[in-house]
């Protein structure tokens, strides 16, 4: 569930929800490896807010650029040297 007061500009995941899912995953076999969100009418790149919200450097971020015409671009990012950096996900 998003908590942002301006969801069209930024997203925020409920910390209670994160802790709940982390506890559930400790039971196995599932594991949280990342999360995704969209940027309506924006770039598929991390915003300043996204960088500030990078609370777990082990997680992969997937960001989707969406317009009225549909999905424009999808990119994945992993933390490299403290910053979200573009990564290539091979699709087979
Ligand atoms: Zn974002």
PDB file of the backbone (N, CA, C, O) and the ligand in Angstrom, with CONECT records:
HET     ZN  A 101       1
ATOM      1  N   UNK A   1       0.851  -1.182   0.000  1.00  0.00           N
ATOM      2  CA  UNK A   1       0.000   0.000   0.000  1.00  0.00           C
ATOM      3  C   UNK A   1       0.888   1.234   0.000  1.00  0.00           C
ATOM      4  O   UNK A   1       1.840   1.313   0.777  1.00  0.00           O
ATOM      5  N   UNK A   2       0.588   2.191  -0.858  1.00  0.00           N
ATOM      6  CA  UNK A   2       1.372   3.403  -0.920  1.00  0.00           C
ATOM      7  C   UNK A   2       0.937   4.420   0.119  1.00  0.00           C
ATOM      8  O   UNK A   2      -0.243   4.504   0.458  1.00  0.00           O
ATOM      9  N   UNK A   3       1.875   5.180   0.617  1.00  0.00           N
ATOM     10  CA  UNK A   3       1.591   6.165   1.650  1.00  0.00           C
ATOM     11  C   UNK A   3       1.802   7.594   1.178  1.00  0.00           C
ATOM     12  O   UNK A   3       1.471   8.544   1.887  1.00  0.00           O
ATOM     13  N   UNK A   4       2.345   7.741  -0.002  1.00  0.00           N
ATOM     14  CA  UNK A   4       2.707   9.073  -0.455  1.00  0.00           C
ATOM     15  C   UNK A   4       1.484   9.982  -0.565  1.00  0.00           C
ATOM     16  O   UNK A   4       0.423   9.567  -1.031  1.00  0.00           O
ATOM     17  N   UNK A   5       1.653  11.224  -0.129  1.00  0.00           N
ATOM     18  CA  UNK A   5       0.589  12.218  -0.269  1.00  0.00           C
ATOM     19  C   UNK A   5       0.465  12.668  -1.720  1.00  0.00           C
ATOM     20  O   UNK A   5      -0.566  13.202  -2.128  1.00  0.00           O
ATOM     21  N   UNK A   6       1.542  12.444  -2.506  1.00  0.00           N
ATOM     22  CA  UNK A   6       1.525  12.800  -3.921  1.00  0.00           C
ATOM     23  C   UNK A   6       1.966  11.579  -4.730  1.00  0.00           C
ATOM     24  O   UNK A   6       3.079  11.557  -5.255  1.00  0.00           O
ATOM     25  N   UNK A   7       1.097  10.553  -4.837  1.00  0.00           N
ATOM     26  CA  UNK A   7       1.500   9.305  -5.490  1.00  0.00           C
ATOM     27  C   UNK A   7       1.854   9.460  -6.963  1.00  0.00           C
ATOM     28  O   UNK A   7       2.531   8.600  -7.528  1.00  0.00           O
ATOM     29  N   UNK A   8       1.401  10.559  -7.600  1.00  0.00           N
ATOM     30  CA  UNK A   8       1.770  10.776  -9.005  1.00  0.00           C
ATOM     31  C   UNK A   8       3.212  11.240  -9.128  1.00  0.00           C
ATOM     32  O   UNK A   8       3.786  11.224 -10.217  1.00  0.00           O
ATOM     33  N   UNK A   9       3.802  11.657  -7.997  1.00  0.00           N
ATOM     34  CA  UNK A   9       5.178  12.162  -8.032  1.00  0.00           C
ATOM     35  C   UNK A   9       6.162  11.290  -7.275  1.00  0.00           C
ATOM     36  O   UNK A   9       7.350  11.268  -7.597  1.00  0.00           O
ATOM     37  N   UNK A  10       5.674  10.565  -6.264  1.00  0.00           N
ATOM     38  CA  UNK A  10       6.581   9.770  -5.434  1.00  0.00           C
ATOM     39  C   UNK A  10       5.812   8.620  -4.807  1.00  0.00           C
ATOM     40  O   UNK A  10       4.600   8.698  -4.605  1.00  0.00           O
ATOM     41  N   UNK A  11       6.528   7.565  -4.506  1.00  0.00           N
ATOM     42  CA  UNK A  11       5.868   6.458  -3.818  1.00  0.00           C
ATOM     43  C   UNK A  11       6.554   6.237  -2.494  1.00  0.00           C
ATOM     44  O   UNK A  11       7.718   6.589  -2.302  1.00  0.00           O
ATOM     45  N   UNK A  12       5.816   5.655  -1.599  1.00  0.00           N
ATOM     46  CA  UNK A  12       6.361   5.341  -0.292  1.00  0.00           C
ATOM     47  C   UNK A  12       5.683   4.066   0.192  1.00  0.00           C
ATOM     48  O   UNK A  12       4.456   3.986   0.239  1.00  0.00           O
ATOM     49  N   UNK A  13       6.484   3.075   0.551  1.00  0.00           N
ATOM     50  CA  UNK A  13       5.939   1.803   1.019  1.00  0.00           C
ATOM     51  C   UNK A  13       5.772   1.868   2.527  1.00  0.00           C
ATOM     52  O   UNK A  13       6.658   2.338   3.241  1.00  0.00           O
ATOM     53  N   UNK A  14       4.637   1.398   3.002  1.00  0.00           N
ATOM     54  CA  UNK A  14       4.341   1.384   4.434  1.00  0.00           C
ATOM     55  C   UNK A  14       5.391   0.530   5.158  1.00  0.00           C
ATOM     56  O   UNK A  14       5.493  -0.664   4.877  1.00  0.00           O
ATOM     57  N   UNK A  15       6.173   1.104   6.081  1.00  0.00           N
ATOM     58  CA  UNK A  15       7.207   0.332   6.796  1.00  0.00           C
ATOM     59  C   UNK A  15       6.624  -0.868   7.542  1.00  0.00           C
ATOM     60  O   UNK A  15       7.286  -1.897   7.673  1.00  0.00           O
ATOM     61  N   UNK A  16       5.401  -0.742   8.026  1.00  0.00           N
ATOM     62  CA  UNK A  16       4.748  -1.867   8.715  1.00  0.00           C
ATOM     63  C   UNK A  16       4.562  -3.030   7.742  1.00  0.00           C
ATOM     64  O   UNK A  16       4.757  -4.191   8.104  1.00  0.00           O
ATOM     65  N   UNK A  17       4.186  -2.709   6.511  1.00  0.00           N
ATOM     66  CA  UNK A  17       4.001  -3.736   5.485  1.00  0.00           C
ATOM     67  C   UNK A  17       5.335  -4.403   5.146  1.00  0.00           C
ATOM     68  O   UNK A  17       5.396  -5.619   4.970  1.00  0.00           O
ATOM     69  N   UNK A  18       6.396  -3.609   5.055  1.00  0.00           N
ATOM     70  CA  UNK A  18       7.724  -4.158   4.755  1.00  0.00           C
ATOM     71  C   UNK A  18       8.138  -5.148   5.847  1.00  0.00           C
ATOM     72  O   UNK A  18       8.574  -6.259   5.548  1.00  0.00           O
ATOM     73  N   UNK A  19       8.000  -4.745   7.103  1.00  0.00           N
ATOM     74  CA  UNK A  19       8.390  -5.616   8.222  1.00  0.00           C
ATOM     75  C   UNK A  19       7.541  -6.884   8.219  1.00  0.00           C
ATOM     76  O   UNK A  19       8.050  -7.978   8.464  1.00  0.00           O
ATOM     77  N   UNK A  20       6.249  -6.735   7.943  1.00  0.00           N
ATOM     78  CA  UNK A  20       5.362  -7.903   7.886  1.00  0.00           C
ATOM     79  C   UNK A  20       5.865  -8.909   6.839  1.00  0.00           C
ATOM     80  O   UNK A  20       5.983 -10.101   7.124  1.00  0.00           O
ATOM     81  N   UNK A  21       6.157  -8.426   5.640  1.00  0.00           N
ATOM     82  CA  UNK A  21       6.602  -9.330   4.577  1.00  0.00           C
ATOM     83  C   UNK A  21       7.994  -9.904   4.860  1.00  0.00           C
ATOM     84  O   UNK A  21       8.273 -11.054   4.521  1.00  0.00           O
ATOM     85  N   UNK A  22       8.861  -9.107   5.479  1.00  0.00           N
ATOM     86  CA  UNK A  22      10.189  -9.630   5.830  1.00  0.00           C
ATOM     87  C   UNK A  22      10.051 -10.784   6.827  1.00  0.00           C
ATOM     88  O   UNK A  22      10.749 -11.791   6.714  1.00  0.00           O
ATOM     89  N   UNK A  23       9.146 -10.633   7.807  1.00  0.00           N
ATOM     90  CA  UNK A  23       8.930 -11.707   8.779  1.00  0.00           C
ATOM     91  C   UNK A  23       8.356 -12.943   8.106  1.00  0.00           C
ATOM     92  O   UNK A  23       8.762 -14.067   8.402  1.00  0.00           O
ATOM     93  N   UNK A  24       7.400 -12.727   7.189  1.00  0.00           N
ATOM     94  CA  UNK A  24       6.801 -13.854   6.477  1.00  0.00           C
ATOM     95  C   UNK A  24       7.857 -14.599   5.648  1.00  0.00           C
ATOM     96  O   UNK A  24       7.842 -15.827   5.566  1.00  0.00           O
ATOM     97  N   UNK A  25       8.765 -13.844   5.043  1.00  0.00           N
ATOM     98  CA  UNK A  25       9.779 -14.462   4.188  1.00  0.00           C
ATOM     99  C   UNK A  25      10.805 -15.257   4.995  1.00  0.00           C
ATOM    100  O   UNK A  25      11.422 -16.186   4.474  1.00  0.00           O
ATOM    101  N   UNK A  26      10.987 -14.893   6.258  1.00  0.00           N
ATOM    102  CA  UNK A  26      11.949 -15.646   7.080  1.00  0.00           C
ATOM    103  C   UNK A  26      11.483 -17.086   7.266  1.00  0.00           C
ATOM    104  O   UNK A  26      12.289 -17.976   7.538  1.00  0.00           O
ATOM    105  N   UNK A  27      10.172 -17.310   7.118  1.00  0.00           N
ATOM    106  CA  UNK A  27       9.636 -18.666   7.248  1.00  0.00           C
ATOM    107  C   UNK A  27       9.995 -19.499   6.013  1.00  0.00           C
ATOM    108  O   UNK A  27       9.915 -20.727   6.043  1.00  0.00           O
ATOM    109  N   UNK A  28      10.393 -18.817   4.921  1.00  0.00           N
ATOM    110  CA  UNK A  28      10.751 -19.500   3.688  1.00  0.00           C
ATOM    111  C   UNK A  28       9.521 -19.990   2.943  1.00  0.00           C
ATOM    112  O   UNK A  28       8.421 -19.965   3.495  1.00  0.00           O
ATOM    113  N   UNK A  29       9.678 -20.427   1.726  1.00  0.00           N
ATOM    114  CA  UNK A  29      10.871 -20.365   0.875  1.00  0.00           C
ATOM    115  C   UNK A  29      10.965 -19.057   0.078  1.00  0.00           C
ATOM    116  O   UNK A  29      11.927 -18.850  -0.661  1.00  0.00           O
ATOM    117  N   UNK A  30       9.976 -18.185   0.225  1.00  0.00           N
ATOM    118  CA  UNK A  30      10.001 -16.949  -0.565  1.00  0.00           C
ATOM    119  C   UNK A  30      10.987 -15.942   0.011  1.00  0.00           C
ATOM    120  O   UNK A  30      11.300 -15.961   1.201  1.00  0.00           O
ATOM    121  N   UNK A  31      11.474 -15.054  -0.870  1.00  0.00           N
ATOM    122  CA  UNK A  31      12.406 -14.023  -0.446  1.00  0.00           C
ATOM    123  C   UNK A  31      12.115 -12.747  -1.230  1.00  0.00           C
ATOM    124  O   UNK A  31      11.861 -12.797  -2.433  1.00  0.00           O
ATOM    125  N   UNK A  32      12.152 -11.627  -0.561  1.00  0.00           N
ATOM    126  CA  UNK A  32      11.984 -10.346  -1.251  1.00  0.00           C
ATOM    127  C   UNK A  32      13.309 -10.006  -1.936  1.00  0.00           C
ATOM    128  O   UNK A  32      14.345  -9.889  -1.281  1.00  0.00           O
ATOM    129  N   UNK A  33      13.261  -9.845  -3.274  1.00  0.00           N
ATOM    130  CA  UNK A  33      14.489  -9.507  -4.003  1.00  0.00           C
ATOM    131  C   UNK A  33      14.438  -8.092  -4.564  1.00  0.00           C
ATOM    132  O   UNK A  33      15.449  -7.568  -5.031  1.00  0.00           O
ATOM    133  N   UNK A  34      13.254  -7.470  -4.517  1.00  0.00           N
ATOM    134  CA  UNK A  34      13.151  -6.119  -5.038  1.00  0.00           C
ATOM    135  C   UNK A  34      11.725  -5.649  -5.060  1.00  0.00           C
ATOM    136  O   UNK A  34      10.837  -6.278  -4.485  1.00  0.00           O
ATOM    137  N   UNK A  35      11.512  -4.541  -5.726  1.00  0.00           N
ATOM    138  CA  UNK A  35      10.173  -3.983  -5.846  1.00  0.00           C
ATOM    139  C   UNK A  35      10.111  -3.157  -7.125  1.00  0.00           C
ATOM    140  O   UNK A  35      11.136  -2.860  -7.738  1.00  0.00           O
ATOM    141  N   UNK A  36       8.902  -2.793  -7.514  1.00  0.00           N
ATOM    142  CA  UNK A  36       8.751  -1.988  -8.719  1.00  0.00           C
ATOM    143  C   UNK A  36       7.734  -0.889  -8.483  1.00  0.00           C
ATOM    144  O   UNK A  36       6.883  -0.990  -7.599  1.00  0.00           O
ATOM    145  N   UNK A  37       7.831   0.155  -9.279  1.00  0.00           N
ATOM    146  CA  UNK A  37       6.828   1.206  -9.292  1.00  0.00           C
ATOM    147  C   UNK A  37       6.896   1.899 -10.632  1.00  0.00           C
ATOM    148  O   UNK A  37       7.840   1.710 -11.399  1.00  0.00           O
ATOM    149  N   UNK A  38       5.878   2.710 -10.909  1.00  0.00           N
ATOM    150  CA  UNK A  38       5.831   3.404 -12.193  1.00  0.00           C
ATOM    151  C   UNK A  38       6.088   4.892 -12.010  1.00  0.00           C
ATOM    152  O   UNK A  38       5.902   5.452 -10.930  1.00  0.00           O
ATOM    153  N   UNK A  39       6.518   5.508 -13.095  1.00  0.00           N
ATOM    154  CA  UNK A  39       6.654   6.966 -13.171  1.00  0.00           C
ATOM    155  C   UNK A  39       5.691   7.434 -14.254  1.00  0.00           C
ATOM    156  O   UNK A  39       6.026   7.418 -15.438  1.00  0.00           O
ATOM    157  N   UNK A  40       4.483   7.855 -13.844  1.00  0.00           N
ATOM    158  CA  UNK A  40       3.525   8.353 -14.844  1.00  0.00           C
ATOM    159  C   UNK A  40       4.082   9.584 -15.550  1.00  0.00           C
ATOM    160  O   UNK A  40       4.436  10.573 -14.908  1.00  0.00           O
ATOM    161  N   UNK A  41       4.155   9.516 -16.864  1.00  0.00           N
ATOM    162  CA  UNK A  41       4.671  10.615 -17.695  1.00  0.00           C
ATOM    163  C   UNK A  41       6.090  11.025 -17.317  1.00  0.00           C
ATOM    164  O   UNK A  41       6.484  12.178 -17.496  1.00  0.00           O
ATOM    165  N   UNK A  42       6.851  10.068 -16.793  1.00  0.00           N
ATOM    166  CA  UNK A  42       8.229  10.368 -16.401  1.00  0.00           C
ATOM    167  C   UNK A  42       9.204   9.373 -17.012  1.00  0.00           C
ATOM    168  O   UNK A  42       8.829   8.508 -17.804  1.00  0.00           O
ATOM    169  N   UNK A  43      10.446   9.518 -16.627  1.00  0.00           N
ATOM    170  CA  UNK A  43      11.510   8.658 -17.112  1.00  0.00           C
ATOM    171  C   UNK A  43      11.567   7.367 -16.284  1.00  0.00           C
ATOM    172  O   UNK A  43      11.181   7.358 -15.116  1.00  0.00           O
ATOM    173  N   UNK A  44      12.036   6.312 -16.879  1.00  0.00           N
ATOM    174  CA  UNK A  44      12.237   5.047 -16.160  1.00  0.00           C
ATOM    175  C   UNK A  44      13.616   5.071 -15.502  1.00  0.00           C
ATOM    176  O   UNK A  44      14.448   4.189 -15.713  1.00  0.00           O
ATOM    177  N   UNK A  45      13.820   6.099 -14.709  1.00  0.00           N
ATOM    178  CA  UNK A  45      15.085   6.311 -13.999  1.00  0.00           C
ATOM    179  C   UNK A  45      14.766   6.691 -12.552  1.00  0.00           C
ATOM    180  O   UNK A  45      13.719   7.285 -12.297  1.00  0.00           O
ATOM    181  N   UNK A  46      15.637   6.364 -11.604  1.00  0.00           N
ATOM    182  CA  UNK A  46      15.361   6.731 -10.214  1.00  0.00           C
ATOM    183  C   UNK A  46      15.310   8.249 -10.028  1.00  0.00           C
ATOM    184  O   UNK A  46      16.159   8.982 -10.534  1.00  0.00           O
ATOM    185  N   UNK A  47      14.307   8.694  -9.299  1.00  0.00           N
ATOM    186  CA  UNK A  47      14.202  10.120  -8.978  1.00  0.00           C
ATOM    187  C   UNK A  47      15.071  10.409  -7.745  1.00  0.00           C
ATOM    188  O   UNK A  47      15.611   9.494  -7.122  1.00  0.00           O
ATOM    189  N   UNK A  48      15.191  11.666  -7.416  1.00  0.00           N
ATOM    190  CA  UNK A  48      15.913  12.037  -6.197  1.00  0.00           C
ATOM    191  C   UNK A  48      15.244  11.382  -4.993  1.00  0.00           C
ATOM    192  O   UNK A  48      15.918  10.904  -4.080  1.00  0.00           O
ATOM    193  N   UNK A  49      13.906  11.366  -5.001  1.00  0.00           N
ATOM    194  CA  UNK A  49      13.154  10.725  -3.917  1.00  0.00           C
ATOM    195  C   UNK A  49      13.471   9.224  -3.861  1.00  0.00           C
ATOM    196  O   UNK A  49      13.635   8.668  -2.775  1.00  0.00           O
ATOM    197  N   UNK A  50      13.556   8.569  -5.024  1.00  0.00           N
ATOM    198  CA  UNK A  50      13.880   7.131  -5.056  1.00  0.00           C
ATOM    199  C   UNK A  50      15.244   6.876  -4.418  1.00  0.00           C
ATOM    200  O   UNK A  50      15.391   5.963  -3.605  1.00  0.00           O
ATOM    201  N   UNK A  51      16.228   7.674  -4.783  1.00  0.00           N
ATOM    202  CA  UNK A  51      17.563   7.496  -4.197  1.00  0.00           C
ATOM    203  C   UNK A  51      17.508   7.636  -2.674  1.00  0.00           C
ATOM    204  O   UNK A  51      18.167   6.898  -1.941  1.00  0.00           O
ATOM    205  N   UNK A  52      16.700   8.609  -2.214  1.00  0.00           N
ATOM    206  CA  UNK A  52      16.597   8.850  -0.770  1.00  0.00           C
ATOM    207  C   UNK A  52      15.879   7.701  -0.058  1.00  0.00           C
ATOM    208  O   UNK A  52      16.093   7.478   1.134  1.00  0.00           O
ATOM    209  N   UNK A  53      15.032   6.974  -0.783  1.00  0.00           N
ATOM    210  CA  UNK A  53      14.262   5.876  -0.196  1.00  0.00           C
ATOM    211  C   UNK A  53      14.965   4.525  -0.315  1.00  0.00           C
ATOM    212  O   UNK A  53      14.374   3.496   0.012  1.00  0.00           O
ATOM    213  N   UNK A  54      16.195   4.513  -0.768  1.00  0.00           N
ATOM    214  CA  UNK A  54      16.922   3.259  -0.979  1.00  0.00           C
ATOM    215  C   UNK A  54      17.419   2.724   0.373  1.00  0.00           C
ATOM    216  O   UNK A  54      18.605   2.800   0.694  1.00  0.00           O
ATOM    217  N   UNK A  55      16.483   2.187   1.142  1.00  0.00           N
ATOM    218  CA  UNK A  55      16.761   1.769   2.519  1.00  0.00           C
ATOM    219  C   UNK A  55      17.448   0.412   2.609  1.00  0.00           C
ATOM    220  O   UNK A  55      18.088   0.108   3.615  1.00  0.00           O
ATOM    221  N   UNK A  56      17.323  -0.408   1.565  1.00  0.00           N
ATOM    222  CA  UNK A  56      17.924  -1.745   1.583  1.00  0.00           C
ATOM    223  C   UNK A  56      18.719  -1.931   0.304  1.00  0.00           C
ATOM    224  O   UNK A  56      18.147  -2.155  -0.763  1.00  0.00           O
ATOM    225  N   UNK A  57      20.025  -1.840   0.409  1.00  0.00           N
ATOM    226  CA  UNK A  57      20.867  -1.865  -0.783  1.00  0.00           C
ATOM    227  C   UNK A  57      20.926  -3.227  -1.465  1.00  0.00           C
ATOM    228  O   UNK A  57      21.525  -3.357  -2.532  1.00  0.00           O
ATOM    229  N   UNK A  58      20.310  -4.245  -0.861  1.00  0.00           N
ATOM    230  CA  UNK A  58      20.271  -5.572  -1.490  1.00  0.00           C
ATOM    231  C   UNK A  58      19.118  -5.700  -2.480  1.00  0.00           C
ATOM    232  O   UNK A  58      19.081  -6.645  -3.268  1.00  0.00           O
ATOM    233  N   UNK A  59      18.180  -4.759  -2.445  1.00  0.00           N
ATOM    234  CA  UNK A  59      16.989  -4.878  -3.283  1.00  0.00           C
ATOM    235  C   UNK A  59      17.210  -4.345  -4.689  1.00  0.00           C
ATOM    236  O   UNK A  59      17.961  -3.393  -4.899  1.00  0.00           O
ATOM    237  N   UNK A  60      16.546  -4.972  -5.641  1.00  0.00           N
ATOM    238  CA  UNK A  60      16.533  -4.514  -7.024  1.00  0.00           C
ATOM    239  C   UNK A  60      15.314  -3.612  -7.195  1.00  0.00           C
ATOM    240  O   UNK A  60      14.228  -3.917  -6.702  1.00  0.00           O
ATOM    241  N   UNK A  61      15.504  -2.519  -7.884  1.00  0.00           N
ATOM    242  CA  UNK A  61      14.416  -1.588  -8.179  1.00  0.00           C
ATOM    243  C   UNK A  61      14.065  -1.716  -9.657  1.00  0.00           C
ATOM    244  O   UNK A  61      14.946  -1.663 -10.515  1.00  0.00           O
ATOM    245  N   UNK A  62      12.797  -1.883  -9.947  1.00  0.00           N
ATOM    246  CA  UNK A  62      12.325  -1.851 -11.324  1.00  0.00           C
ATOM    247  C   UNK A  62      11.408  -0.634 -11.452  1.00  0.00           C
ATOM    248  O   UNK A  62      10.451  -0.481 -10.693  1.00  0.00           O
ATOM    249  N   UNK A  63      11.711   0.216 -12.412  1.00  0.00           N
ATOM    250  CA  UNK A  63      10.944   1.448 -12.626  1.00  0.00           C
ATOM    251  C   UNK A  63      10.394   1.433 -14.056  1.00  0.00           C
ATOM    252  O   UNK A  63      11.118   1.205 -15.025  1.00  0.00           O
ATOM    253  N   UNK A  64       9.092   1.683 -14.143  1.00  0.00           N
ATOM    254  CA  UNK A  64       8.396   1.643 -15.422  1.00  0.00           C
ATOM    255  C   UNK A  64       7.912   3.041 -15.778  1.00  0.00           C
ATOM    256  O   UNK A  64       7.250   3.700 -14.975  1.00  0.00           O
ATOM    257  N   UNK A  65       8.240   3.483 -16.967  1.00  0.00           N
ATOM    258  CA  UNK A  65       7.737   4.753 -17.482  1.00  0.00           C
ATOM    259  C   UNK A  65       6.418   4.484 -18.193  1.00  0.00           C
ATOM    260  O   UNK A  65       6.353   3.649 -19.095  1.00  0.00           O
ATOM    261  N   UNK A  66       5.366   5.194 -17.784  1.00  0.00           N
ATOM    262  CA  UNK A  66       4.027   4.951 -18.340  1.00  0.00           C
ATOM    263  C   UNK A  66       3.419   6.273 -18.793  1.00  0.00           C
ATOM    264  O   UNK A  66       3.491   7.281 -18.090  1.00  0.00           O
ATOM    265  N   UNK A  67       2.823   6.248 -19.972  1.00  0.00           N
ATOM    266  CA  UNK A  67       2.038   7.387 -20.455  1.00  0.00           C
ATOM    267  C   UNK A  67       0.640   6.880 -20.810  1.00  0.00           C
ATOM    268  O   UNK A  67       0.334   5.702 -20.625  1.00  0.00           O
ATOM    269  N   UNK A  68      -0.189   7.763 -21.313  1.00  0.00           N
ATOM    270  CA  UNK A  68      -1.533   7.350 -21.743  1.00  0.00           C
ATOM    271  C   UNK A  68      -1.459   6.311 -22.859  1.00  0.00           C
ATOM    272  O   UNK A  68      -2.412   5.563 -23.078  1.00  0.00           O
ATOM    273  N   UNK A  69      -0.331   6.264 -23.563  1.00  0.00           N
ATOM    274  CA  UNK A  69      -0.149   5.291 -24.644  1.00  0.00           C
ATOM    275  C   UNK A  69       0.296   3.930 -24.117  1.00  0.00           C
ATOM    276  O   UNK A  69       0.376   2.967 -24.880  1.00  0.00           O
ATOM    277  N   UNK A  70       0.588   3.841 -22.811  1.00  0.00           N
ATOM    278  CA  UNK A  70       1.008   2.570 -22.209  1.00  0.00           C
ATOM    279  C   UNK A  70       2.434   2.629 -21.715  1.00  0.00           C
ATOM    280  O   UNK A  70       3.001   3.706 -21.529  1.00  0.00           O
ATOM    281  N   UNK A  71       3.011   1.447 -21.505  1.00  0.00           N
ATOM    282  CA  UNK A  71       4.381   1.354 -20.996  1.00  0.00           C
ATOM    283  C   UNK A  71       5.353   1.834 -22.072  1.00  0.00           C
ATOM    284  O   UNK A  71       5.319   1.371 -23.212  1.00  0.00           O
ATOM    285  N   UNK A  72       6.219   2.773 -21.685  1.00  0.00           N
ATOM    286  CA  UNK A  72       7.202   3.315 -22.622  1.00  0.00           C
ATOM    287  C   UNK A  72       8.567   2.657 -22.443  1.00  0.00           C
ATOM    288  O   UNK A  72       9.277   2.400 -23.415  1.00  0.00           O
ATOM    289  N   UNK A  73       8.925   2.385 -21.183  1.00  0.00           N
ATOM    290  CA  UNK A  73      10.249   1.821 -20.925  1.00  0.00           C
ATOM    291  C   UNK A  73      10.250   1.180 -19.539  1.00  0.00           C
ATOM    292  O   UNK A  73       9.567   1.651 -18.629  1.00  0.00           O
ATOM    293  N   UNK A  74      11.014   0.116 -19.386  1.00  0.00           N
ATOM    294  CA  UNK A  74      11.173  -0.540 -18.086  1.00  0.00           C
ATOM    295  C   UNK A  74      12.659  -0.745 -17.846  1.00  0.00           C
ATOM    296  O   UNK A  74      13.361  -1.323 -18.676  1.00  0.00           O
ATOM    297  N   UNK A  75      13.132  -0.263 -16.699  1.00  0.00           N
ATOM    298  CA  UNK A  75      14.547  -0.411 -16.355  1.00  0.00           C
ATOM    299  C   UNK A  75      14.697  -0.983 -14.953  1.00  0.00           C
ATOM    300  O   UNK A  75      13.840  -0.788 -14.091  1.00  0.00           O
ATOM    301  N   UNK A  76      15.784  -1.680 -14.743  1.00  0.00           N
ATOM    302  CA  UNK A  76      16.087  -2.231 -13.420  1.00  0.00           C
ATOM    303  C   UNK A  76      17.365  -1.590 -12.889  1.00  0.00           C
ATOM    304  O   UNK A  76      18.269  -1.237 -13.646  1.00  0.00           O
ATOM    305  N   UNK A  77      17.411  -1.451 -11.558  1.00  0.00           N
ATOM    306  CA  UNK A  77      18.541  -0.790 -10.910  1.00  0.00           C
ATOM    307  C   UNK A  77      18.956  -1.568  -9.670  1.00  0.00           C
ATOM    308  O   UNK A  77      18.119  -2.110  -8.949  1.00  0.00           O
ATOM    309  N   UNK A  78      20.224  -1.612  -9.442  1.00  0.00           N
ATOM    310  CA  UNK A  78      20.774  -2.212  -8.220  1.00  0.00           C
ATOM    311  C   UNK A  78      21.721  -1.194  -7.609  1.00  0.00           C
ATOM    312  O   UNK A  78      22.245  -0.321  -8.301  1.00  0.00           O
ATOM    313  N   UNK A  79      21.931  -1.315  -6.321  1.00  0.00           N
ATOM    314  CA  UNK A  79      22.805  -0.367  -5.640  1.00  0.00           C
ATOM    315  C   UNK A  79      24.260  -0.711  -5.926  1.00  0.00           C
ATOM    316  O   UNK A  79      24.705  -1.844  -5.739  1.00  0.00           O
ATOM    317  N   UNK A  80      24.979   0.293  -6.383  1.00  0.00           N
ATOM    318  CA  UNK A  80      26.398   0.147  -6.666  1.00  0.00           C
ATOM    319  C   UNK A  80      27.092   1.356  -6.045  1.00  0.00           C
ATOM    320  O   UNK A  80      26.824   2.498  -6.419  1.00  0.00           O
ATOM    321  N   UNK A  81      27.969   1.096  -5.112  1.00  0.00           N
ATOM    322  CA  UNK A  81      28.706   2.173  -4.442  1.00  0.00           C
ATOM    323  C   UNK A  81      27.755   3.202  -3.827  1.00  0.00           C
ATOM    324  O   UNK A  81      28.003   4.407  -3.886  1.00  0.00           O
ATOM    325  N   UNK A  82      26.658   2.707  -3.234  1.00  0.00           N
ATOM    326  CA  UNK A  82      25.713   3.567  -2.529  1.00  0.00           C
ATOM    327  C   UNK A  82      24.675   4.252  -3.384  1.00  0.00           C
ATOM    328  O   UNK A  82      23.808   4.948  -2.856  1.00  0.00           O
ATOM    329  N   UNK A  83      24.737   4.071  -4.708  1.00  0.00           N
ATOM    330  CA  UNK A  83      23.794   4.712  -5.607  1.00  0.00           C
ATOM    331  C   UNK A  83      23.059   3.679  -6.454  1.00  0.00           C
ATOM    332  O   UNK A  83      23.617   2.637  -6.797  1.00  0.00           O
ATOM    333  N   UNK A  84      21.790   3.977  -6.792  1.00  0.00           N
ATOM    334  CA  UNK A  84      21.055   3.093  -7.690  1.00  0.00           C
ATOM    335  C   UNK A  84      21.652   3.223  -9.077  1.00  0.00           C
ATOM    336  O   UNK A  84      21.699   4.314  -9.646  1.00  0.00           O
ATOM    337  N   UNK A  85      22.108   2.104  -9.616  1.00  0.00           N
ATOM    338  CA  UNK A  85      22.759   2.097 -10.916  1.00  0.00           C
ATOM    339  C   UNK A  85      22.014   1.157 -11.853  1.00  0.00           C
ATOM    340  O   UNK A  85      21.534   0.101 -11.441  1.00  0.00           O
ATOM    341  N   UNK A  86      21.925   1.556 -13.121  1.00  0.00           N
ATOM    342  CA  UNK A  86      21.218   0.762 -14.114  1.00  0.00           C
ATOM    343  C   UNK A  86      21.839  -0.614 -14.239  1.00  0.00           C
ATOM    344  O   UNK A  86      23.063  -0.749 -14.239  1.00  0.00           O
ATOM    345  N   UNK A  87      21.014  -1.623 -14.344  1.00  0.00           N
ATOM    346  CA  UNK A  87      21.524  -2.972 -14.555  1.00  0.00           C
ATOM    347  C   UNK A  87      20.768  -3.608 -15.704  1.00  0.00           C
ATOM    348  O   UNK A  87      19.623  -3.252 -15.981  1.00  0.00           O
ATOM    349  N   UNK A  88      21.395  -4.520 -16.349  1.00  0.00           N
ATOM    350  CA  UNK A  88      20.795  -5.230 -17.471  1.00  0.00           C
ATOM    351  C   UNK A  88      20.294  -6.575 -16.971  1.00  0.00           C
ATOM    352  O   UNK A  88      21.040  -7.344 -16.364  1.00  0.00           O
ATOM    353  N   UNK A  89      19.031  -6.845 -17.232  1.00  0.00           N
ATOM    354  CA  UNK A  89      18.469  -8.131 -16.878  1.00  0.00           C
ATOM    355  C   UNK A  89      18.284  -8.938 -18.154  1.00  0.00           C
ATOM    356  O   UNK A  89      17.438  -8.601 -18.982  1.00  0.00           O
ATOM    357  N   UNK A  90      19.056  -9.988 -18.320  1.00  0.00           N
ATOM    358  CA  UNK A  90      18.909 -10.790 -19.523  1.00  0.00           C
ATOM    359  C   UNK A  90      17.554 -11.499 -19.559  1.00  0.00           C
ATOM    360  O   UNK A  90      17.131 -12.099 -18.571  1.00  0.00           O
ATOM    361  N   UNK A  91      16.899 -11.423 -20.676  1.00  0.00           N
ATOM    362  CA  UNK A  91      15.615 -12.109 -20.845  1.00  0.00           C
ATOM    363  C   UNK A  91      15.830 -13.237 -21.851  1.00  0.00           C
ATOM    364  O   UNK A  91      16.297 -13.020 -22.970  1.00  0.00           O
ATOM    365  N   UNK A  92      15.478 -14.433 -21.423  1.00  0.00           N
ATOM    366  CA  UNK A  92      15.676 -15.574 -22.327  1.00  0.00           C
ATOM    367  C   UNK A  92      14.356 -16.185 -22.716  1.00  0.00           C
ATOM    368  O   UNK A  92      14.324 -17.156 -23.473  1.00  0.00           O
TER     369      UNK A  92
HETATM  370 ZN    ZN A 101      10.375   6.570  -8.644  1.00  0.00          ZN
END
